[in-house]
Amino acid sequence: MLGSDRYVLLPVMPQHTDAQPLYRLTQATAEIRDLMTDAARVCRVVSGKRLQQNRAVLCAARHRAAVGITEQFLARHGVKAKVEFSWGATEVKPPRLADAIVEVTETGSSLRANNLRILEEVLVSTPRFIANRAAYQDPWKRQKIEDIVLMLKGAMAAEGKVSLMMNVPRNKLSQVVAILPALQKPTVADLSDPDWVAVITVCDESVVRQIIPRLKAAGAQGIVEQPITKLID
């Protein structure tokens, strides 16, 4: 409830780019933000054999609506198949229990690990933030809604990022800054010793192990790596 200090976020099925949305916006609700740029793909996957009529196509989804979506998708492409809801690890079911599966995937690594290949993309989806339309017209509630969206996007933007802080001799600053993969430009602040400066930047956690030794070799000292929980531009 937005009228108190506690907030309840109700999950809904995400929107997608195909003909029919997975959720239905009523006159009382409005879509506020698309919360992600990286979309999750719902794909039809096969283990190498063609789909046959009247064989089970197991639909891997956390919502039974995906069964209907798969049936509509197959019908549009002239494929006659029996579509069933799948419980458990669906990737292991082809080819013995099904000719094909429909699964939600981002990277496809789990599919490749099970020797599966993507044949068709059923839809592309991203999570959406939905609010009551009347509540969104109230200035106080609207601000609360926008604050929640801001914090959610900040937390997602911070995923995989870390903060690096270090002390650098002023005469080595250019060499150190050249190594840093900063989002824009690192923060440089004077220290009590005029010959030294503090450098702060944000970078991908995946590159830290490569650049810290280079920073040390370039003259940086007191290097500190810290996780960040939110990144808000």
C-alpha positions as CSV (number, residue, x, y, z in Angstrom):
1,M,0.0,0.0,0.0
2,L,1.3,3.4,-0.9
3,G,-0.4,5.1,2.0
4,S,1.9,3.7,4.6
5,D,5.6,3.0,5.1
6,R,5.2,-0.5,3.7
7,Y,5.0,-1.3,0.0
8,V,3.7,-4.4,-1.7
9,L,4.8,-5.2,-5.3
10,L,2.5,-7.7,-7.0
11,P,4.1,-9.7,-9.8
12,V,2.5,-9.7,-13.2
13,M,3.3,-11.5,-16.4
14,P,5.6,-9.3,-18.6
15,Q,4.8,-7.6,-21.8
16,H,6.3,-8.8,-25.0
17,T,6.7,-7.8,-28.6
18,D,4.4,-10.4,-30.2
19,A,0.8,-9.8,-31.2
20,Q,-0.8,-10.4,-27.8
21,P,0.5,-9.2,-24.4
22,L,1.0,-11.6,-21.6
23,Y,-0.8,-9.3,-19.2
24,R,-3.9,-7.3,-19.7
25,L,-3.8,-3.6,-18.7
26,T,-7.3,-2.6,-17.5
27,Q,-8.7,0.9,-17.5
28,A,-7.6,1.1,-13.8
29,T,-4.0,0.3,-14.4
30,A,-1.1,1.9,-16.4
31,E,2.4,0.8,-17.4
32,I,4.9,3.1,-15.7
33,R,8.3,1.8,-16.8
34,D,10.0,-0.9,-18.8
35,L,12.5,-1.9,-16.1
36,M,15.1,-3.6,-18.3
37,T,16.8,-3.2,-21.6
38,D,18.1,-6.8,-21.7
39,A,15.2,-9.0,-22.6
40,A,14.5,-12.6,-21.6
41,R,13.6,-14.7,-24.7
42,V,11.0,-17.4,-24.6
43,C,12.2,-19.8,-27.3
44,R,11.1,-23.0,-29.0
45,V,13.9,-25.5,-28.6
46,V,14.5,-28.9,-30.3
47,S,17.0,-31.7,-29.7
48,G,17.7,-32.2,-33.4
49,K,14.6,-34.0,-34.7
50,R,11.6,-32.5,-36.5
51,L,8.4,-31.9,-34.8
52,Q,5.8,-34.6,-35.5
53,Q,2.1,-34.4,-35.2
54,N,0.4,-35.5,-32.0
55,R,3.7,-35.7,-30.0
56,A,4.1,-33.7,-26.8
57,V,5.7,-30.3,-26.9
58,L,6.4,-29.6,-23.3
59,C,6.0,-25.9,-22.3
60,A,8.4,-24.9,-19.6
61,A,6.9,-21.9,-17.8
62,R,6.0,-20.7,-14.4
63,H,2.6,-19.6,-15.7
64,R,0.1,-21.8,-17.5
65,A,-0.7,-18.9,-19.9
66,A,2.5,-19.9,-21.7
67,V,0.8,-23.1,-22.9
68,G,-1.8,-21.1,-24.8
69,I,0.9,-18.8,-26.2
70,T,2.8,-21.8,-27.5
71,E,-0.3,-23.3,-29.0
72,Q,-1.1,-20.0,-30.8
73,F,2.5,-19.7,-32.0
74,L,2.6,-23.2,-33.4
75,A,-0.8,-22.8,-35.1
76,R,0.4,-19.6,-36.8
77,H,3.3,-21.6,-38.2
78,G,1.3,-24.6,-39.3
79,V,2.6,-27.0,-36.7
80,K,0.1,-29.4,-35.2
81,A,1.4,-30.6,-31.8
82,K,0.2,-31.4,-28.3
83,V,1.3,-28.8,-25.9
84,E,1.6,-29.7,-22.2
85,F,2.7,-27.8,-19.1
86,S,6.1,-29.0,-17.9
87,W,7.1,-29.6,-14.3
88,G,10.7,-29.7,-13.2
89,A,13.9,-29.5,-15.4
90,T,12.5,-29.3,-18.9
91,E,15.9,-29.2,-20.6
92,V,16.4,-32.9,-20.0
93,K,13.2,-34.0,-21.5
94,P,13.9,-34.0,-25.3
95,P,14.1,-36.3,-27.2
96,R,12.6,-39.1,-25.1
97,L,9.7,-37.3,-23.4
98,A,9.1,-34.6,-26.0
99,D,10.1,-33.6,-29.5
100,A,10.6,-30.0,-28.4
101,I,10.3,-27.7,-25.5
102,V,9.5,-24.0,-24.9
103,E,11.8,-22.4,-22.4
104,V,12.7,-19.0,-21.0
105,T,16.3,-18.1,-21.7
106,E,18.7,-15.2,-21.7
107,T,22.1,-16.6,-22.5
108,G,21.1,-20.0,-23.8
109,S,23.9,-21.7,-21.8
110,S,21.7,-24.2,-20.1
111,L,20.2,-25.2,-23.4
112,R,23.6,-25.7,-25.0
113,A,24.7,-27.7,-22.0
114,N,21.9,-30.1,-22.8
115,N,22.7,-30.3,-26.5
116,L,19.6,-28.2,-27.5
117,R,19.4,-25.6,-30.2
118,I,17.0,-22.7,-30.6
119,L,14.8,-23.0,-33.6
120,E,12.4,-20.1,-33.2
121,E,11.9,-17.2,-30.9
122,V,8.3,-17.2,-29.6
123,L,8.5,-13.8,-27.9
124,V,10.7,-11.3,-26.2
125,S,9.8,-10.0,-22.8
126,T,10.9,-7.5,-20.2
127,P,9.5,-6.8,-16.7
128,R,7.2,-3.9,-16.5
129,F,6.2,-1.7,-13.5
130,I,2.4,-1.4,-13.3
131,A,0.5,1.1,-11.2
132,N,-3.1,1.9,-10.5
133,R,-4.1,4.7,-12.9
134,A,-6.0,6.7,-10.3
135,A,-3.2,6.4,-7.7
136,Y,-0.7,7.6,-10.3
137,Q,-2.7,10.8,-10.7
138,D,-2.2,11.6,-7.0
139,P,1.0,13.7,-6.7
140,W,2.1,12.1,-3.4
141,K,1.5,8.6,-4.6
142,R,3.0,9.3,-8.0
143,Q,6.2,10.5,-6.3
144,K,6.3,7.3,-4.2
145,I,5.8,5.2,-7.4
146,E,8.6,7.1,-9.2
147,D,10.9,6.6,-6.2
148,I,10.3,2.9,-6.2
149,V,11.1,2.7,-9.9
150,L,14.2,4.8,-9.5
151,M,15.5,2.6,-6.7
152,L,14.7,-0.6,-8.7
153,K,16.5,0.6,-11.8
154,G,19.5,1.8,-9.7
155,A,19.8,-1.7,-8.1
156,M,19.7,-3.3,-11.5
157,A,22.2,-0.9,-13.0
158,A,24.6,-1.7,-10.1
159,E,24.5,-5.4,-10.8
160,G,28.0,-6.6,-11.7
161,K,29.6,-3.2,-10.8
162,V,32.1,-2.4,-8.1
163,S,33.7,0.8,-6.8
164,L,37.5,1.2,-6.9
165,M,39.2,3.7,-4.6
166,M,42.9,4.4,-4.5
167,N,45.6,6.9,-3.6
168,V,47.8,8.0,-6.5
169,P,50.9,10.2,-6.7
170,R,50.0,13.4,-8.6
171,N,52.8,12.8,-11.1
172,K,51.4,9.3,-11.9
173,L,47.8,10.4,-12.3
174,S,47.6,10.3,-16.1
175,Q,49.1,6.8,-16.2
176,V,46.6,5.5,-13.7
177,V,43.5,7.2,-15.2
178,A,44.4,5.7,-18.6
179,I,44.0,2.2,-17.2
180,L,40.6,2.8,-15.6
181,P,37.5,1.7,-17.6
182,A,35.3,4.4,-15.9
183,L,31.6,4.9,-16.7
184,Q,32.4,8.5,-17.6
185,K,35.5,10.0,-15.9
186,P,36.9,9.0,-12.5
187,T,36.5,11.3,-9.5
188,V,39.9,12.9,-8.5
189,A,40.1,14.7,-5.1
190,D,43.0,16.4,-3.4
191,L,44.5,14.9,-0.3
192,S,46.2,16.6,2.7
193,D,49.5,15.8,1.0
194,P,49.6,18.0,-2.1
195,D,51.7,15.4,-3.9
196,W,48.9,12.8,-3.8
197,V,45.3,12.6,-5.0
198,A,42.4,10.2,-4.3
199,V,40.8,8.5,-7.3
200,I,37.4,6.9,-7.2
201,T,35.7,5.1,-10.1
202,V,33.0,2.5,-11.0
203,C,33.8,-0.4,-13.2
204,D,32.7,-3.9,-14.1
205,E,33.6,-6.5,-11.5
206,S,34.7,-8.8,-14.3
207,V,37.7,-6.6,-15.2
208,V,38.9,-5.9,-11.7
209,R,41.3,-8.8,-11.5
210,Q,43.0,-7.6,-14.6
211,I,43.3,-3.9,-13.8
212,I,44.3,-3.9,-10.2
213,P,47.8,-5.3,-10.8
214,R,48.2,-2.7,-13.6
215,L,47.1,0.1,-11.3
216,K,49.6,-1.1,-8.7
217,A,52.3,-1.1,-11.3
218,A,51.4,2.4,-12.4
219,G,51.8,3.8,-8.9
220,A,48.4,3.5,-7.2
221,Q,48.4,2.6,-3.5
222,G,45.8,1.8,-0.9
223,I,43.5,0.3,-3.6
224,V,40.1,-0.6,-2.2
225,E,37.4,-2.6,-4.0
226,Q,33.8,-2.2,-2.7
227,P,30.5,-3.7,-4.0
228,I,27.8,-1.2,-4.8
229,T,24.1,-1.7,-4.3
230,K,22.7,1.1,-6.4
231,L,23.9,3.1,-9.4
232,I,21.8,6.1,-10.3
233,D,22.6,8.5,-13.1
